[in-house]
Amino acid sequence: MLHLRGLRILTLLFLIVGAACSPKTTGEEFETFDPGQFSQPTRIDNEWFPLPPGAQLTFEGFTSSQGEQLTHRVVFTVTDLVKEIAGIKNVVAWERDYSEDELVEAELVFFAQADDGTVWSLGQYPEEYDQGKIIESPTWIHGVEEAVAGISMQGDPQPATESYSQGWGPAVEYTDRGMVSKEGEQVCVPFDCFEDVLVIDETSLLEPDAHQLKFYASGVGNIKVDWTGEDQTQETLELTGFTMLDAAAMAEVQVEALKLEASAFANSPDVYGKTSPSVPAAPATAGDQPVGEVGEIVVYMADLAENALTELEFMDDESSPGGKYVSLPNNGDELDPPPENDPHVTFTVPVVSDTDYRCWVHLKVGAPLGKSMANIVWLQFSDAVDVAGIAAYQPGSNSYLTAQGPAAEGWTWVGCDLQGGEEGTLINFSTSGEVTVRIQAGAEGVGFDQFVLSPAKYLETAPADNVVGK
């Protein structure tokens, strides 16, 4: 809810959704959360709460503080980062909240859509500022300190239904609730006029008589914020801008969001520190093959953002897609296999469960030096299982596949196989949806520019061409 509590501004405007005329607060404190109902969690296309990567919404209005009316502006951006919480991939949203043009809060919020269309919030990390200094960061993450995910938008919101928890974070007194108040409203804001608007009434267990009203337009999301009851902030906001950011702007967003995440790991080690880092989603996969349809997945390293690389560098090569590949200098040293956290790159791809996959890496074997033959990488995949259905090759474990090239220098396609095992190792996944791919350098001087994950029936041998088309 967007309420001032003392000096604290609780953001999450566009993001955290909610309630109805006087939402009930006497039912269950939190929702029953079933992690098994998320086969495509990062595809958030709820009619009232769509979150396409690159969407940026700007809201402007006023709040009241100690009898004084202050200008208020909120900028909400859907990043192309993905964060795993409780085994579920989440879309990462980045929000900035300004009072009198001064940044008073920045926040990361995590959303996943269930199979019934309900959008859930699995946590948030807010930083509240006073004259540029952090004064508070009340973090809650599903599964940590008794926190439980809440509903940001129901799959089929209907009037005259019970209120629902928007998230339960008892350690930071986060108890927001929501309920459908009205539907079919006509609302005009500076950005546009809308018909058939849905109104959600939000409150909390701590402030049951203070209500924040949020207005949602189909295909857009939140367009207006208003108040009623004993809301001391008397906040009003209206949508003034909606844009889809280009690649350059998204790269800047990613950098800033990851800076905020680095601060989160430093300032909240007991809560945020128990999560895995956010990673960039793969920007191009097999012609944007929909999850549920089994197709070949091709990822060009040149398409990844700089922050997808850890201790690796982009190198120029005209023969590579996009004119570059990733590598690291060769100082003659060997590197350690997982679970050691040596130089690596991470990205996400969509997969389908109960399907056998094979993978290949287009490897550049470098000049040998010292102990390094510059010809090997190791690969891991979240949610992967082996042919026996047992969890395997997962990031953070000592289980991995190996792509090892020949001694001869130059480019070559190499299969992902068990170390010392026979070629053609099959990979399967326990669930359908986005998974994280992690490629870790096994030797200094090695490079790679393409990754292919293909259903076994399609591509049983390595690609024949130096560059694979998407």
C-alpha positions in Angstrom: 0.0 0.0 0.0 1.1 3.5 -0.6 0.7 4.9 2.9 2.9 7.2 4.9 3.7 5.6 8.3 5.6 8.3 10.1 8.4 9.3 7.6 8.1 6.0 5.9 6.5 5.8 2.4 5.3 2.3 1.6 5.5 2.2 -2.2 4.4 -0.4 -4.6 2.0 1.4 -6.4 1.4 -0.2 -9.7 2.6 -3.3 -8.1 0.9 -4.5 -5.0 -2.8 -4.8 -5.5 -5.7 -5.3 -3.4 -9.1 -4.9 -1.7 -12.7 -3.7 -1.6 -15.1 -1.4 0.2 -14.0 -2.1 3.7 -11.9 -5.2 3.1 -12.4 -7.8 5.8 -9.5 -8.3 8.1 -10.9 -11.1 10.3 -10.2 -14.1 8.0 -7.0 -16.0 7.3 -3.9 -13.8 7.9 -2.2 -15.1 4.8 -3.0 -17.1 1.7 -2.3 -20.7 1.0 0.6 -20.7 -1.4 1.1 -23.7 -3.7 4.5 -23.6 -5.5 3.4 -26.5 -7.8 1.0 -24.2 -9.7 3.6 -22.1 -11.5 4.5 -23.7 -14.8 5.2 -20.3 -16.6 5.7 -17.9 -13.6 7.5 -15.1 -15.5 4.9 -14.8 -18.2 2.7 -12.3 -16.5 -0.1 -11.4 -18.8 -3.0 -11.0 -16.3 -5.5 -8.7 -18.0 -5.5 -6.2 -15.0 -1.8 -6.6 -14.0 0.4 -7.3 -17.1 4.1 -7.1 -16.5 6.0 -7.2 -19.8 9.7 -6.5 -19.5 10.5 -3.0 -20.5 7.2 -1.5 -19.4 7.7 1.8 -17.5 4.8 3.7 -15.9 5.0 7.2 -14.4 2.5 8.4 -11.8 2.2 12.0 -10.5 0.1 13.4 -7.7 0.2 14.6 -4.1 0.5 13.3 -0.5 -0.2 14.9 2.8 2.4 15.1 5.5 1.8 16.9 8.8 -0.9 19.0 7.2 1.3 20.0 4.2 0.6 18.9 0.7 3.6 17.5 -1.1 4.1 16.7 -4.8 4.6 13.0 -5.3 5.9 11.0 -8.3 6.4 7.2 -8.7 8.3 5.6 -11.6 7.6 1.8 -11.9 9.7 -0.3 -14.3 9.5 -4.0 -15.2 13.1 -5.1 -15.6 14.3 -8.1 -17.7 15.8 -9.6 -14.6 14.6 -12.9 -13.1 15.0 -13.9 -9.4 14.3 -17.3 -8.0 12.4 -17.5 -4.7 11.3 -20.8 -3.2 12.1 -22.5 -6.4 9.9 -20.2 -8.5 11.2 -17.7 -11.1 10.0 -14.1 -10.4 9.8 -11.0 -12.6 11.9 -8.3 -10.9 10.2 -4.8 -10.8 12.1 -1.7 -9.8 10.3 1.3 -8.3 11.4 4.8 -7.4 9.3 7.1 -5.2 9.9 10.9 -5.2 8.6 13.5 -2.8 9.1 17.1 -3.8 11.5 15.7 -6.5 13.7 14.0 -3.8 14.1 10.3 -4.0 12.6 9.0 -0.7 12.4 5.3 -1.5 13.6 2.7 -4.0 12.3 -0.8 -4.1 12.6 -4.2 -5.7 9.5 -6.3 -5.9 9.1 -9.9 -7.1 6.1 -11.2 -9.0 5.1 -14.6 -10.4 1.9 -15.6 -12.2 0.2 -18.9 -11.3 -1.4 -21.2 -13.8 -4.9 -19.8 -13.0 -3.7 -16.2 -13.9 -3.3 -15.0 -10.3 -0.3 -12.7 -9.9 1.5 -13.2 -6.6 4.1 -11.1 -4.9 6.8 -13.2 -3.3 8.6 -10.4 -1.5 10.0 -6.9 -1.6 13.1 -5.0 -0.7 12.5 -1.3 0.0 15.2 1.3 0.9 13.8 4.4 2.5 16.0 7.6 2.4 16.3 10.8 4.3 18.6 13.3 2.6 20.2 10.5 0.5 20.9 8.2 3.5 19.2 4.8 4.1 17.1 5.1 7.2 15.1 1.8 6.9 14.9 -1.3 4.7 11.9 -3.4 5.9 12.4 -6.5 3.8 10.2 -9.5 3.5 10.7 -12.6 1.3 8.4 -15.6 1.1 9.7 -18.4 3.2 12.0 -16.3 5.4 11.1 -15.2 8.9 7.6 -16.7 8.5 6.8 -14.4 5.6 4.2 -15.8 3.0 3.6 -14.7 -0.5 0.4 -12.7 -1.2 -1.9 -12.0 -4.1 -1.2 -8.9 -6.2 -4.1 -9.5 -8.6 -6.6 -12.3 -8.7 -6.9 -14.3 -11.9 -10.6 -13.5 -12.2 -11.4 -10.6 -9.8 -15.0 -10.3 -8.9 -17.0 -7.9 -6.6 -18.6 -9.0 -3.4 -15.8 -11.5 -2.7 -13.7 -12.0 0.4 -10.5 -9.9 1.0 -7.2 -11.5 0.4 -3.7 -11.1 1.8 -1.3 -9.2 -0.5 1.7 -10.5 1.5 2.4 -11.5 5.0 5.7 -10.2 6.6 5.2 -10.3 10.3 8.8 -9.4 11.1 8.3 -6.0 9.4 4.6 -5.6 10.1 3.6 -6.0 6.5 -0.1 -7.1 6.6 -1.7 -5.5 3.5 -5.0 -6.8 2.2 -7.1 -6.1 -0.8 -10.6 -6.7 -2.1 -12.5 -5.9 -5.3 -14.6 -2.7 -4.7 -16.1 -1.9 -8.1 -16.0 -2.8 -11.8 -17.1 -1.1 -15.0 -15.9 2.4 -13.9 -15.1 5.2 -16.4 -11.9 7.0 -15.4 -9.8 9.7 -17.1 -6.2 10.3 -16.1 -3.6 12.6 -17.9 -2.4 9.6 -19.9 -5.8 8.6 -21.3 -9.4 7.9 -20.6 -10.5 4.3 -19.8 -13.8 2.4 -19.6 -14.6 -0.8 -17.6 -12.0 0.1 -14.9 -11.6 -2.3 -11.9 -11.3 -0.7 -8.4 -9.4 -2.4 -5.6 -9.7 -1.2 -2.0 -6.6 -1.8 0.1 -6.0 -1.7 3.8 -3.9 -3.4 6.4 -4.4 -5.1 9.8 -2.5 -2.2 11.4 -4.6 0.5 9.8 -8.0 -1.1 9.2 -9.8 2.2 8.9 -7.4 3.7 6.3 -8.2 2.7 2.7 -6.3 3.2 -0.5 -8.2 2.8 -3.7 -6.4 1.6 -6.8 -7.9 1.7 -10.3 -6.9 -0.8 -13.0 -7.5 -0.6 -16.7 -7.5 -3.8 -18.9 -4.2 -4.3 -20.7 -2.4 -1.4 -18.8 -2.6 -2.1 -15.1 -2.8 0.5 -12.4 -3.8 4.0 -13.7 -4.9 5.8 -10.5 -4.5 5.8 -6.7 -7.0 7.5 -4.4 -7.9 7.3 -0.7 -10.8 7.2 1.7 -11.4 6.7 5.4 -8.8 7.6 8.0 -5.9 7.6 5.5 -3.5 10.3 7.0 -1.4 10.5 3.8 -4.4 11.4 1.6 -2.4 10.2 -1.4 -3.6 10.7 -5.0 -1.7 9.6 -8.0 -2.5 9.4 -11.7 -0.8 7.7 -14.6 1.0 10.4 -16.7 3.2 8.2 -18.8 3.5 4.7 -20.2 6.3 3.6 -22.4 8.2 0.5 -23.5 11.9 1.0 -23.0 14.4 0.2 -25.8 17.5 -2.0 -25.4 19.8 0.8 -24.3 17.4 2.1 -21.6 16.8 -1.5 -20.4 20.5 -2.0 -20.0 20.7 1.1 -17.8 17.7 -0.2 -15.8 19.4 -3.5 -15.3 22.5 -1.9 -13.9 20.6 0.3 -11.5 18.4 -2.6 -10.3 21.4 -4.7 -9.7 23.0 -1.9 -7.7 20.0 -1.8 -5.5 20.1 -5.6 -5.2 23.8 -5.4 -4.1 22.7 -3.0 -1.4 20.0 -5.4 -0.4 22.5 -8.3 0.1 24.7 -5.9 2.2 21.9 -4.4 4.3 19.6 -7.4 4.7 21.9 -10.5 5.1 19.4 -12.4 7.3 16.5 -12.1 4.8 17.6 -11.0 1.4 21.0 -12.7 1.9 19.2 -16.0 1.9 18.1 -15.6 -1.7 20.0 -16.3 -5.0 21.0 -13.3 -7.1 18.8 -12.0 -9.8 19.9 -12.9 -13.3 19.2 -11.5 -16.8 16.5 -13.3 -18.8 17.7 -14.6 -22.1 16.6 -11.9 -24.6 16.2 -14.3 -27.6 15.3 -18.0 -27.6 14.3 -19.9 -30.7 12.1 -17.2 -32.1 10.6 -16.6 -28.7 9.3 -20.2 -28.6 6.3 -20.2 -26.2 6.6 -22.5 -23.2 4.4 -25.5 -23.8 5.7 -25.9 -27.4 8.9 -27.8 -27.7 11.4 -26.1 -29.9 15.1 -25.5 -30.2 16.6 -22.7 -28.0 19.5 -20.6 -29.3 21.2 -18.0 -27.2 23.9 -15.7 -28.5 26.3 -14.5 -25.8 26.4 -11.1 -27.6 22.8 -10.5 -26.7 23.4 -10.7 -23.0 24.0 -7.7 -20.8 27.4 -7.0 -19.2 26.0 -8.0 -15.8 25.2 -11.5 -17.0 28.9 -12.1 -16.9 30.9 -12.7 -13.8 34.7 -12.4 -14.2 34.3 -13.0 -18.0 34.7 -10.3 -20.7 33.2 -9.6 -24.1 35.8 -10.1 -26.8 35.5 -8.8 -30.4 35.3 -11.4 -33.2 33.6 -10.6 -36.6 32.8 -14.3 -37.1 30.6 -14.5 -34.0 26.9 -13.4 -33.9 26.8 -9.8 -32.9 30.6 -9.5 -33.5 31.6 -10.7 -30.0 32.0 -13.6 -27.7 32.8 -14.1 -24.0 36.2 -15.2 -22.6 38.8 -14.4 -20.0 42.6 -13.9 -20.3 44.8 -16.9 -20.0 47.4 -16.6 -17.3 48.2 -20.3 -17.3 46.1 -21.3 -14.3 43.5 -24.1 -13.9 40.0 -23.3 -12.7 37.9 -25.2 -10.2 34.7 -26.9 -11.2 31.3 -26.3 -9.4 30.4 -25.7 -6.7 33.3 -23.3 -6.8 32.1 -19.9 -8.0 34.7 -19.3 -10.8 34.1 -17.1 -13.9 30.7 -17.8 -15.4 27.7 -16.5 -17.3 24.0 -17.0 -16.4 20.8 -16.5 -18.3 17.3 -18.0 -18.5 15.5 -20.0 -21.1 12.0 -21.6 -21.4 11.8 -25.4 -21.3 9.1 -28.1 -21.2 9.1 -30.9 -18.7 9.1 -34.6 -19.7 11.2 -33.7 -22.7 14.7 -35.0 -23.4 17.2 -32.2 -24.4 20.7 -32.1 -25.6 22.9 -29.1 -25.5 25.9 -27.7 -27.4 28.3 -24.8 -26.9 30.2 -23.1 -29.7 33.6 -23.0 -28.1 36.7 -21.1 -29.0 39.8 -23.1 -27.9 42.5 -20.7 -26.9 46.3 -21.0 -27.0 47.5 -23.3 -24.1 49.5 -21.7 -21.4 50.9 -23.3 -18.2 48.3 -25.6 -16.7 45.5 -24.2 -18.9 44.5 -25.9 -22.2 41.9 -23.2 -22.7 39.3 -25.7 -24.0 36.7 -26.6 -21.4 33.5 -25.2 -19.8 31.1 -26.6 -17.3 27.3 -26.3 -17.4 24.5 -26.4 -14.9 20.7 -25.9 -15.1 18.1 -25.2 -12.5 15.3 -27.7 -12.1 17.3 -30.3 -14.2 17.0 -34.0 -13.6 18.9 -36.9 -15.1 17.6 -39.8 -17.1 16.5 -41.5 -13.9 14.5 -38.5 -12.8 16.9 -37.5 -10.0 17.9 -33.9 -9.5 21.2 -33.2 -11.2 23.4 -30.5 -12.8 21.9 -27.8 -10.6 23.6 -24.5 -9.8 25.3 -24.5 -6.4 25.9 -28.3 -6.5 28.9 -30.4 -7.5 26.9 -31.9 -10.3 27.6 -30.5 -13.8 28.0 -31.3 -17.5 31.2 -30.8 -19.4 31.8 -29.3 -22.8 35.4 -30.0 -23.7 37.0 -29.1 -27.0 40.0 -30.6 -28.8 43.6 -29.4 -28.3 43.6 -27.6 -31.6 43.0 -23.9 -31.4 39.9 -22.3 -33.0 36.1 -22.5 -33.1 34.3 -25.8 -32.6 30.9 -27.1 -31.5 31.1 -29.2 -28.4 28.4 -31.3 -26.7 27.4 -31.1 -23.1 28.3 -34.4 -21.6 29.1 -36.1 -18.3 32.8 -35.8 -17.4 34.4 -39.0 -18.7 31.1 -40.3 -19.9 29.8 -41.2 -23.3 28.6 -38.4 -25.6 25.0 -37.5 -26.0 24.0 -36.9 -22.3 20.3 -36.2 -22.1 18.9 -33.5 -19.9 15.3 -33.3 -18.6 13.5 -30.8 -16.4 11.1 -31.4 -13.5 8.7 -28.5 -14.4 7.9 -26.5 -17.5 8.9 -22.8 -17.5 11.9 -20.6 -17.2 15.2 -22.2 -16.0 18.6 -20.7 -15.3 21.5 -21.8 -17.4 25.0 -21.4 -15.9 28.1 -21.8 -18.1 31.3 -21.7 -16.0 34.8 -21.5 -17.5 36.8 -24.6 -16.8 40.1 -23.1 -18.0 41.5 -19.7 -18.5 41.6 -18.5 -22.1 38.5 -20.4 -23.2 35.7 -18.6 -25.0 32.2 -19.2 -26.3 29.6 -17.3 -28.4 26.5 -19.6 -28.8 24.5 -22.0 -26.7 22.0 -24.5 -28.1 19.4 -26.5 -26.2 17.5 -28.8 -28.4 14.9 -31.6 -28.0 16.8 -34.8 -28.6 14.6 -35.7 -31.5 15.6 -32.6 -33.4 19.3 -32.2 -33.1 21.1 -35.5 -32.3 24.5 -34.2 -33.5 26.3 -31.0 -33.2 25.3 -28.1 -35.4 27.0 -28.1 -38.8 27.2 -24.3 -39.2 29.5 -21.9 -37.3 26.5 -19.7 -36.6 23.1 -21.2 -35.8 20.0 -19.3 -36.8 17.3 -18.6 -34.2 
